[in-house]
């Protein structure tokens, strides 16, 4: 549940799948589970910070972001979809999602630099074309960064924003972060 006082800083400090929750799972299915958990903490609980508990677990289980040899699981890259682009001083901004069952979406903006990130997780197996409408600011382009079964936090070609709008086909079982810099009054 959302904390009663929205002005209080709330951190989620420790999370992982505890020992006994199965063997190490480096796949995208597990990564999508964590994308959902992270999304709920950021949007419903309205946390200011989110921390995963283990980088490398000392156990041959599913606690760590990497296996015992340091090989990353896809969940590590999904966490990077947020941590690389949602930086200190960024604030979550309103995002109207007219199809909340299709994708999990949240947006963040740095009020000083104007940089913004829209994080979208498609938990479905099929691709979904999603349109985005920027309100109270615009951008010339956004750069999508994708984590999927065959990509790990990889930048794609920039997408042109026309009339404060852009659309993108979100691959099934993937997380994409659209990164841009807000323009106001014709300036960056």
FENFENJO-V622104 format. One line per field, one symbol per residue. ss: DSSP state (a for helix, b for strand, c for the rest). burial: I if it has 9 or more other C-alpha atoms within 8 Angstrom, else O. A space follows every 50 residues. Layout:
ss = ???
burial = ???
This chain:
ss = ccccccccccbbcccccccccccccccaaaaaaaaaaaaaaaacccccbb cccbbbcccccccbbbcccccbcaaaaaaaaaaccccccbbbbccccccc cccbbbbbbbccccbbbbbbbbcccccbbbbbbccccbccbbbbbbbccc cccbbbbbbbcbccbbbbbbcccbbbbbbbbcbbccbc
burial = OOOOOOOOOOOIIOOIOOIOOOOIOIIIOIIIOIIIOIIIIIIIIIIOOI OIIIOIIOOIIIIIIIIIOOOIIIIIIIIIIIOOIIOOOIOOOOOOOOOO OIIIIIIIIIIOOIIIIIIIIIIIOOIIOOOOOOOOIIIOIIIIIIIIIO OIIOOOOOIOIOOIIIOOOIIIIIIIIIIIIIIOOOOO
